[in-house]
């Protein structure tokens, strides 16, 4: 396993990070989730990403149980706050001081830890003054409940504003967690340059595009039973944008490229995002331990320029690059 610095901080994280967005407490049973976490640890993964909204807190609980007994100083645990949690009352979401201060305590309790390494704003809150949000994050850090702060799916402008306030408050905003893959490159034009300038790294989710880049979805074929595309608990909505024959046909053209390198298509997809110098880690999820063992083989892989060019030629114009998609996909108001 290779490790990379997170932003311009001194914190190192495993470049393959284990995440439990659509699995723990939801898609798979707790025993299987624990087995996946153990497989991640065995593979050298030290960084684990979750959020309070995942399965309405259950994902944090499962992760906390799975990591119990591990040396805390040897792990990096990341969680997030914004989306509705609990009974979903009028103050049970957003980035108000009230919600942040209550949410960090609830997350720490579920995770069975005294602190998280990075506490992340899961989206931008248009209804709370940014000054209030960043002051609350600063107080969380000063209370020793988090070491650093991060954001998820913020625009370059939002990132600059948040980073400036964090700097004024004497805390480090070190990470941005966007969706990023061969098929979804909307961060490249604006978010990545702003982040590089500010000393912020990307910790990217969906590097295999919810499974599309594994090649298991074939053009014109039935969706595989039990796959993410048939999961109505949430996975199906995210993957739907890629499930068209043109995209799936283009993805099939990646197979010989992966084969020439001795990689699976999933390994090629994870390795591809790690070629970006601003990416500190790629988040992988798993429903089976063997998926973890396979995907971590992308760590340390270097893709030469001619390979990167072949990938671009194979995918052609199906790649989404519009930087406006970050703002377009963001909530305009709080969900509750």
C-alpha positions in Angstrom: 0.0 0.0 0.0 1.2 3.5 -0.9 0.5 6.5 1.3 0.1 10.2 0.3 0.0 13.4 2.2 -3.4 15.0 2.6 -3.2 18.5 1.2 -0.3 20.5 2.6 -0.8 18.9 6.1 1.6 16.4 7.6 -1.1 13.7 7.6 -0.6 10.7 5.4 -3.5 8.5 4.3 -3.6 5.2 2.3 -4.1 6.0 -1.3 -6.7 3.3 -1.4 -9.3 4.3 1.2 -12.2 2.1 2.3 -15.7 3.7 2.2 -19.0 2.3 3.3 -21.5 4.6 1.5 -24.0 2.0 0.1 -22.9 -1.1 1.9 -22.6 -1.1 5.7 -26.0 -1.1 7.5 -27.8 -1.2 4.2 -26.8 -3.3 1.2 -24.9 -6.1 3.0 -25.2 -7.8 6.4 -23.1 -6.7 9.3 -20.9 -9.9 9.3 -20.1 -9.3 5.6 -19.3 -5.7 6.3 -17.0 -6.6 9.1 -15.2 -9.1 6.8 -14.7 -6.4 4.2 -13.2 -4.1 6.8 -10.9 -6.9 8.0 -9.8 -7.5 4.4 -9.1 -3.8 4.0 -6.9 -3.8 7.1 -5.1 -7.0 5.9 -4.4 -5.3 2.6 -2.7 -2.3 4.3 -5.6 0.2 4.1 -5.5 2.5 7.1 -8.0 5.1 6.0 -11.7 4.6 6.4 -14.4 7.0 5.2 -18.0 7.1 6.3 -20.8 9.6 7.1 -23.6 10.1 9.6 -26.2 9.9 6.9 -25.2 6.5 5.6 -28.0 4.1 6.6 -29.0 6.8 9.1 -26.0 6.2 11.4 -25.9 2.5 11.0 -22.8 2.6 8.7 -20.8 4.5 11.4 -21.9 2.0 14.0 -20.9 -1.0 11.9 -17.5 0.6 11.1 -16.9 1.4 14.8 -17.6 -2.2 15.7 -15.4 -3.6 12.9 -12.4 -1.4 13.9 -12.8 -2.0 17.7 -9.5 -3.3 19.1 -7.3 -1.8 16.4 -4.6 0.7 17.5 -6.4 4.0 17.0 -3.2 6.0 16.2 -2.6 3.6 13.2 -5.9 4.5 11.6 -7.3 7.5 9.9 -11.1 7.8 10.3 -13.1 10.3 8.3 -16.8 11.1 8.6 -19.2 13.8 7.4 -22.1 16.0 8.4 -24.9 17.8 6.4 -27.6 15.4 5.2 -30.7 14.7 7.4 -30.1 12.2 10.2 -32.1 10.9 13.2 -35.9 11.6 13.0 -35.1 14.2 10.3 -36.5 17.2 12.2 -36.1 20.8 11.2 -32.6 21.1 12.7 -31.5 17.5 11.9 -29.5 18.6 8.8 -27.4 21.3 7.4 -24.2 23.0 8.7 -25.6 25.1 11.4 -23.6 25.3 14.6 -26.3 23.3 16.4 -26.3 20.5 13.9 -22.5 20.3 13.7 -21.9 20.3 17.4 -24.6 17.6 18.0 -23.6 15.5 15.0 -19.9 15.2 15.9 -20.8 13.8 19.3 -23.2 11.4 17.8 -20.7 10.2 15.2 -18.0 9.7 17.8 -20.3 7.7 19.9 -21.3 5.4 17.0 -17.7 5.1 15.8 -16.5 4.3 19.4 -13.6 6.8 19.1 -12.7 10.1 20.8 -11.9 11.9 17.6 -12.0 11.7 13.8 -9.0 12.6 11.7 -11.0 14.6 9.2 -14.5 16.0 9.7 -16.1 16.9 6.4 -19.0 19.1 5.3 -20.9 16.6 3.2 -22.4 19.4 1.0 -22.4 23.2 1.0 -25.2 24.7 3.1 -26.8 27.6 1.3 -29.0 28.5 4.3 -26.3 28.9 7.0 -23.7 31.7 6.9 -20.4 30.2 6.0 -18.8 32.0 8.9 -21.1 30.2 11.4 -20.2 26.8 9.8 -16.4 27.4 9.8 -16.5 28.7 13.4 -18.3 25.5 14.5 -15.8 23.4 12.7 -13.0 25.3 14.4 -14.5 24.7 17.8 -14.8 21.0 17.0 -11.0 20.9 16.1 -10.1 22.9 19.2 -12.1 20.5 21.4 -9.9 17.7 20.1 -12.9 16.0 18.3 -11.3 16.3 14.9 -7.8 17.0 13.7 -8.6 18.5 10.3 -11.6 19.5 8.3 -12.7 18.8 4.7 -15.6 19.3 2.3 -17.5 17.2 -0.2 -18.8 18.3 -3.6 -18.0 22.0 -3.1 -17.4 24.3 -6.1 -14.0 26.0 -6.5 -15.5 29.3 -5.3 -17.0 27.7 -2.2 -13.8 26.0 -1.5 -11.8 29.2 -1.7 -14.2 31.0 0.6 -14.2 28.1 3.2 -10.4 27.8 3.1 -9.9 31.5 3.7 -12.1 31.4 6.8 -10.5 28.2 8.0 -7.1 29.9 7.7 -8.3 33.0 9.6 -9.5 30.7 12.3 -6.3 28.8 12.6 -7.5 25.4 11.4 -6.6 23.4 8.3 -9.1 22.6 5.5 -7.1 19.8 3.8 -9.5 17.8 1.7 -12.2 17.8 -1.0 -14.3 14.7 -1.6 -15.8 14.8 -5.1 -17.1 12.2 -7.5 -14.3 11.5 -10.0 -13.7 8.7 -12.5 -12.7 8.2 -16.2 -16.3 9.0 -17.0 -16.9 11.9 -14.6 -14.2 14.5 -14.8 -16.0 17.7 -13.8 -13.5 18.7 -11.1 -10.6 18.9 -13.5 -11.1 22.4 -14.9 -11.8 24.4 -11.7 -11.8 22.4 -8.5 -8.5 20.7 -9.0 -6.5 23.9 -9.9 -8.1 25.8 -6.9 -7.3 22.9 -4.6 -3.7 22.6 -5.7 -3.3 26.4 -5.2 -4.8 26.2 -1.7 -3.0 23.0 -0.5 -6.1 20.8 -0.6 -6.2 17.2 -1.8 -9.0 15.2 -3.4 -10.3 12.1 -1.8 -12.4 10.8 -4.6 -15.5 8.6 -4.5 -16.9 6.4 -7.2 -13.6 5.8 -9.1 -15.2 2.9 -10.9 -18.4 4.8 -11.6 -20.6 2.7 -9.3 -19.3 -0.5 -11.0 -19.8 0.6 -14.6 -16.0 0.7 -15.2 -15.7 -2.9 -14.2 -17.2 -3.8 -17.5 -19.9 -6.0 -15.9 -22.7 -4.0 -17.5 -23.0 -4.9 -21.2 -24.8 -2.9 -23.8 -28.2 -4.3 -24.6 -28.0 -6.9 -21.8 -30.1 -7.3 -18.7 -28.8 -5.7 -15.6 -26.9 -8.3 -13.5 -29.0 -9.6 -10.5 -27.9 -8.2 -7.2 -25.8 -5.4 -8.8 -25.6 -1.8 -7.8 -27.9 -0.9 -10.7 -30.7 -3.0 -9.2 -30.3 -1.7 -5.7 -33.3 0.6 -5.1 -32.0 1.7 -1.7 -29.9 4.3 -3.5 -27.3 2.8 -5.7 -29.6 2.6 -8.7 -30.2 6.3 -8.9 -26.5 7.2 -9.0 -25.6 4.6 -11.7 -28.5 5.3 -14.0 -26.7 8.2 -15.8 -24.1 5.7 -17.2 -26.5 2.9 -18.2 -26.9 3.7 -21.8 -25.6 1.6 -24.7 -23.2 4.2 -26.0 -21.4 4.6 -22.7 -21.4 0.8 -22.0 -20.0 0.1 -25.5 -17.2 2.6 -25.0 -16.4 1.1 -21.6 -16.0 -2.3 -23.2 -13.2 -0.8 -25.3 -11.1 -0.4 -22.1 -10.9 -4.2 -21.6 -7.9 -4.8 -24.0 -6.1 -1.8 -22.4 -6.5 -3.4 -18.9 -5.5 -6.8 -20.3 -2.3 -5.5 -21.8 -1.3 -4.1 -18.4 -2.3 -7.3 -16.5 -5.0 -5.4 -14.6 -8.6 -5.9 -14.1 -10.9 -3.1 -15.4 -11.6 -2.1 -11.9 -7.9 -1.9 -11.1 -7.4 0.2 -14.2 -10.1 2.6 -13.2 -8.8 3.1 -9.7 -5.2 3.5 -10.9 -6.4 6.1 -13.4 -7.8 8.5 -10.8 -4.5 8.0 -8.8 -2.5 9.4 -11.7 -3.9 12.9 -10.9 -1.3 14.6 -8.6 -4.0 16.3 -6.7 -5.7 13.1 -5.7 -4.6 11.8 -2.3 -6.8 8.7 -2.3 -9.5 6.8 -4.1 -12.4 5.5 -2.0 -13.4 1.9 -2.8 -16.4 0.1 -1.4 -17.1 -3.6 -1.3 -19.8 -6.1 -0.6 -17.3 -9.0 -0.6 -13.8 -9.2 1.0 -12.3 -10.5 -2.3 -13.3 -7.2 -4.0 -11.1 -5.3 -1.5 -8.2 -7.6 -2.1 -8.5 -7.1 -5.9 -9.0 -3.4 -5.9 -6.0 -2.6 -3.6 -3.7 -3.9 -6.4 -4.2 -0.6 -8.1 -2.0 1.0 -5.4 1.4 2.0 -6.8 0.4 1.4 -10.4 1.8 3.9 -12.9 0.0 4.4 -16.2 2.2 5.8 -18.9 1.1 8.7 -21.1 0.4 6.4 -24.1 -2.0 4.4 -21.9 -3.8 7.5 -20.7 -4.1 8.5 -24.3 -5.6 5.1 -25.3 -8.1 5.5 -22.5 -9.2 8.9 -23.7 -9.5 7.7 -27.3 -11.6 4.7 -26.2 -14.0 6.8 -24.2 -14.2 9.6 -26.7 -16.9 12.3 -26.1 -19.0 10.3 -23.6 -16.9 11.8 -20.7 -18.6 14.4 -18.6 -16.3 17.4 -18.1 -18.7 20.3 -17.5 -17.5 22.0 -14.2 -21.0 23.4 -13.8 -22.3 19.9 -12.9 -20.9 20.2 -9.4 -23.2 23.2 -8.6 -26.0 21.7 -10.6 -26.0 18.5 -8.6 -25.8 20.3 -5.2 -28.9 20.9 -3.0 -30.3 24.4 -3.4 -31.9 24.3 0.0 -31.7 22.0 3.0 -33.5 18.7 2.4 -35.7 19.2 5.6 
